[in-house]
C-alpha cells in the first residue's frame, strides 16, 4: 500500500471543564490517510469525530501524541500552519454557512489564493477549480452570490474553494448532510472523480454508514474518543465484529445482520468515561451474559488502542479477542 500522507499517532485531546474536570474528547487514536484513499470516520454525534478532524487540521492542539504530514510532524507556528493548510483543506457540511453571503462565488474561491499570495493567474486558477468541482461554464458563476445558487451548487463552490489550492488531502465533515437526496449522489460522485483525477486523499466524517459504504476504501468506527473497529469498508460493514459496530450496522436497510440491535442509554459524557471497557454500560453482549467469559476484563480493562495498520480488519473488544483465539 502507498505510504500514508496524513497520520495520527496515539492522539489525545483533553478539554478542561469547570470544577477541575477533564473531558477526553479524543483518547488514543491511530489513523492514516494515503494519497488517493478515502477513509470514513463514523460514529454517533458526540463521539469525538469533529474534534479529531479539527486536531488533524491544526485547529486544536493535541494533548498527547502527534499529527504528521508525510514525514514531518505538524508544527503550530503561524508560518508552518499556513503551509500545512494549503495541503490539507477542510470542507464543511453547511455550504451556506461556509460562504460569505456578501462575496461573489469568484471571490469566495479566490480567497485561499489571496491568503497564500498565489495571485498569478488567479482568474485561470479560479475557473479551473470551479470547473473541476462541476460548475461549468465556470465564468457563468463568477459574479453569482451564494443565495443565487442551489444547495448542491453551493457545496460545489465550497469544494472549489478547497481545490483551488491544489491540496493533497481534504477533510470533509458531513459533506452531504445538508443536501437533498437527489444531490447527495452527485457530490459523492464528484469526490470519487477528484480522487481519481488528482490522487486526492480524503477523510470523510460521517454518521451515515450508507455514505461510507458508497465512497470509502476504509472505515474507522469511533466510540467515546477511541476507534473501536477499522479496516476495509466491505469487511467492516458486512462482517461487523465490535458490538457497537454491529448495532450501527444492524439498522441499515440492507443490513447483513438478522435484526436491529437497540443500544441502551445515551453516549456517556467524555468527562465521565466509564471504568473498564468504555462501551460496557451499553454493550448488548455484556448485558445478556454472552460475554461472561471476559466479564472481569470488561469491568477492569479499557478498550485497547488499535494501531493504524490499514491492511487489516481490527477490533478493540475483549470478547472478540477471546473468540478469535478460540477460532485459531
C-alpha positions, 0 to 999 in steps of 0.5 A: 500500500502507498505510504500514508500522507496524513497520520495520527499517532496515539492522539489525545485531546483533553478539554478542561471543564469547570470544577477541575474536570477533564473531558477526553474528547479524543483518547488514543487514536491511530489513523492514516490517510494515503494519497488517493484513499478515502477513509470514513470516520463514523460514529454517533454525534458526540463521539469525538469525530469533529474534534479529531478532524479539527486536531488533524487540521491544526485547529486544536492542539493535541494533548498527547501524541502527534499529527504528521504530514508525510514525514514531518510532524505538524508544527503550530507556528503561524508560518508552518500552519499556513503551509500545512493548510494549503495541503490539507483543506477542510470542507464543511457540511453547511455550504451556506454557512461556509460562504460569505453571503456578501462575496461573489462565488469568484471571490469566495474561491479566490480567497485561499489564493489571496491568503497564500499570495498565489495571485498569478493567474488567479482568474485561470486558477479560479475557473479551473477549480470551479470547473473541476468541482462541476460548475461549468461554464465556470465564468457563468458563476463568477459574479453569482452570490451564494443565495443565487445558487442551489444547495448542491451548487453551493457545496460545489463552490465550497469544494472549489474553494478547497481545490483551488489550492491544489491540496493533497488531502481534504477533510470533509465533515458531513459533506452531504448532510445538508443536501437533498437526496437527489444531490447527495449522489452527485457530490459523492460522485464528484469526490470519487472523480477528484480522487481519481483525477488528482490522487486526492486523499480524503477523510470523510466524517460521517454518521451515515454508514450508507455514505461510507459504504458508497465512497470509502476504501476504509472505515474507522468506527469511533466510540467515546474518543477511541476507534473501536473497529477499522479496516476495509469498508466491505469487511467492516460493514458486512462482517461487523465484529465490535458490538457497537459496530454491529448495532450501527450496522444492524439498522441499515436497510440492507443490513447483513445482520438478522435484526436491529440491535437497540443500544441502551442509554445515551453516549456517556459524557467524555468527562465521565468515561466509564471504568473498564471497557468504555462501551460496557454500560451499553454493550448488548453482549455484556448485558445478556451474559454472552460475554461472561467469559471476559466479564472481569476484563470488561469491568477492569480493562479499557478498550485497547488502542488499535494501531493504524495498520490499514491492511487489516480488519481490527477490533478493540473488544475483549470478547472478540479477542477471546473468540478469535483465539478460540477460532485459531 
